[in-house]
Amino acid sequence: MSTVMTLLAGRYRLSVAVVDGSDNETYDYHDRLYDFQIYPDSRNERYGFVTLGGDWQIETPINIQDEERAIKDGSPAKRAGEG
């Protein structure tokens, strides 16, 4: 079980149901009855609903001709500037 909250800052409305797992009988259902708010933190994400929590970097794009040649040869394409 994850202890990380991946929701971004914003107001949310929660639906909750109590369901029998063996035959899917619903005992109780509260549709969008509970409101809650997530406050901003130090993450830079501002748009959307969740953060993926990844570390991202920009790499030099590969050359398309090298990529096509690599697909034919079965070898990995080299990135621009690589030997």
C-alpha positions in Angstrom: 0.0 0.0 0.0 1.3 3.4 -1.0 1.6 6.2 1.6 2.2 8.9 -1.0 -0.7 11.1 -1.9 -0.5 11.7 -5.7 -3.4 14.2 -6.0 -2.3 17.7 -6.9 -3.6 20.8 -5.1 -7.3 21.4 -5.6 -10.8 20.7 -4.3 -12.2 17.2 -4.8 -15.5 15.4 -4.3 -15.4 11.8 -3.2 -17.9 8.9 -3.8 -17.9 6.0 -1.4 -19.6 2.6 -1.6 -19.8 -0.5 0.6 -19.9 -3.5 -1.6 -19.9 -7.3 -0.9 -16.9 -8.5 -2.8 -18.2 -12.0 -3.4 -21.4 -11.1 -5.4 -21.1 -7.3 -5.9 -24.1 -6.5 -3.9 -24.0 -2.8 -2.9 -25.1 -2.1 0.7 -24.6 1.6 0.7 -23.5 4.2 -1.8 -22.7 7.9 -1.3 -22.3 9.6 -4.6 -20.0 12.7 -4.5 -21.1 13.4 -1.0 -17.7 14.2 0.6 -15.7 17.2 -0.3 -12.0 17.6 0.6 -9.1 19.9 -0.4 -5.5 19.2 -1.1 -3.2 22.2 -0.4 -0.2 23.0 -2.6 3.2 21.7 -1.6 6.8 22.0 -2.9 6.1 20.1 -6.2 6.3 22.1 -9.3 3.2 20.5 -11.0 0.3 22.9 -11.3 -2.0 21.3 -13.9 -4.0 18.1 -13.9 -5.2 15.8 -11.1 -2.3 13.6 -10.1 1.5 13.7 -10.1 3.4 10.8 -11.6 6.3 11.4 -9.2 8.9 10.7 -11.9 12.4 12.2 -12.4 12.6 13.6 -15.9 15.5 14.7 -18.1 15.9 16.0 -21.6 18.1 14.0 -23.9 19.4 14.9 -27.4 16.9 13.4 -29.9 18.1 10.5 -32.0 18.6 10.9 -35.7 15.6 9.5 -37.7 17.8 7.9 -40.4 20.0 6.2 -37.7 16.8 5.0 -36.0 15.5 3.5 -39.3 18.9 1.9 -39.9 19.0 0.5 -36.4 15.6 -1.1 -36.8 16.8 -2.9 -40.0 20.1 -3.9 -38.4 18.6 -4.8 -35.0 21.1 -2.5 -33.2 20.3 0.4 -31.0 20.3 3.9 -32.6 22.9 6.4 -31.4 21.9 9.8 -30.1 23.1 12.9 -31.8 26.7 13.7 -30.8 27.5 10.1 -29.8 30.4 8.3 -31.4 
